[in-house]
Amino acid sequence: MVIKGKDMIIAIYGMGLIGGSIGRTIVKNTGHYVIAADIDPAAMLKAKMLGACHEEIDEMNISSADIIIIAVNPYQTLDILEELPTKVKSGAVIIDTCGIKRSIVSKMEGLKSIYPEVEFLGVHPMAGREFSGISHSTTSLFEKAYFIITPVHTGIEALVKIKTLFKEMGCEGVVTASADYHDRVIAYTSQLAHIVSSSYVKSPMSREHHGFSAGSFKDLTRVAKLNPIMWTQLFLSNKDYLLEEISQLIEHLSEYKEAIAEGNFQELQKLLSEGVIRKEYADKLAKEKINE
Amino acid sequence: MIIVIKDYQEKKQIENLMNWIKSLGLGIHFSQGEKTAVIGLIGDTSKVDIDLVRSLDIVESVTRIQEPYKNANRKFHPDDTIIDISGQKFGGKYFQVIAGPCAVESEQQVIAIAKAVKDAGAGLLRGGAFKPRTSPYSFQGMKLDGIEILKKAREETGMPIVTEIMSEKYIEAFLDVDVIQVGARNMQNFELLKELGKLKKPILLKRGLANTIEEWLMSAEYIMSGGNMEVILCERGIRTFETYTRNTLDLSAIPLVKEKTHLPVIVDPSHASGLSRLVEPMSLASIGAGADGLMIEVHNNPACALCDGPQAITPEQFLNLQRKMDVMLPLVNKIRS
């Protein structure tokens, strides 16, 4: 293998949708050397065919990796994290790609205190598709996407390395947040949305939707096609904040239920108008943030 | 740009950050205060990713600095700078007095004045060996002989000596002087300032005759950017339309400058007004304005002085003034060094 001056060795654990897309994007856009691993040999085969990596990870090459990306489910991420620090070199940067951060960051903080020469960083790429597996990976998954980072006493050089890599992958920008804030917000913006979608599609009427919907059904059920294993892990890793959101939603649903049951025209119209105002306000705030 | 570091024990992390900043080709001014530390960046700071730096857990805040002066900027160095010359201190809670004749005229004259002002409370001795006279026919100073006389006075009295340099070609002769003065007319002699920046010796930088506070601080910046951080500023009056006084003493500059810079600021009331009878009221006013010290011209026989006689006060007048000053110092929380 020929590694030029500034090029790095990047290791990716997990050749699924995310890991596969990361590998393919890096190989396509940069000169970095990618080594990868997956517990499924079929996935590894596909990874090599699709150009998601140059070589498989082994005990030797992992010790030369500059950046290690863990792209597996939350519980497995914690397992891999536990084993990594002794295998990588001093100054190596270990990142995850999980949709929740507190449990990951907590693990990373524990490891950092034992292995201070290793760099850790929590990452959540705000990109994805409702399909799983490397067959659905693309080289443009991260175009214009944002990455959220949750630092774990991370040094400036490591932060710069990671941000530069993300930019090479086409990302729009990096947002810093605390693990706690991340999980609080994601409970609503991502997790609750998936629960709502998954619940909504369970009505027997979903079978009859064809010809009777102009987009609402499609919009609302898009993410019902999720990966059950991963999302179960995500929800249980964010139990407290997610339950808060579900409780609030149940309350709001009950308000609609009551108003309709009572035939209360005023109340129902009021509830709906409030919804319009909230949506417009949320959109306005988002626009302001973009313009900042 | 300044990066405020939280009161963190993580010396290694701070070191890593500074090394990274240096790798970008930027200069660093590090200031450790009581509670926080400030890293001041000097150079093209557009290369710095502010968002990433803010993500570091040792970083409290990152702010861009508008002012063109960095090393001299109080934002880079929040605490007062205290300059110690053989135990005589300038800055902070200390009040310092430099006194002596305008020009060195003879060994006997200088030693007599030195003893008198020292007894009255002055900490350093001034004396001009190289004089910046408007007329080429006026007494130009005893030059190198003058410096030798000042050194003798230092031997006799133990007082550190302050004297003006006119050109960088004399720097070697000034290496044994305790404080090198840059006169008002040389405040923007940038080549001279650059050379003085290479020394490790306190520089007394007078404000130019018609220069703004920002220009004055940029001249200090010239010296400091060369590596010499010990600059004492001196307000000596600025040119206005008023003709009763030689210059107009800009007292408002004192609190303003102390806001903007951490360097000590003293006042020369003698050159400012040009009138000996104004030296006392202007000295007392300077204390009230928050000055860190005074530089006063004292001559045993002002009528016969070879230079600036009208603004000199006698040793006796100087002593009386010191006594009045001692009453005022506690009011502004200052003590004699």
Interface residues (C-beta under 8 A of the other chain):
Chain A: P116 I149 P151 H153 T154 G155 I156 E157 L159 V160 K163 V174 T176
Chain B: E10 K12 Q13 N16 L17 W20 D49 D51 L52 V53 R54 S55 L56 D57
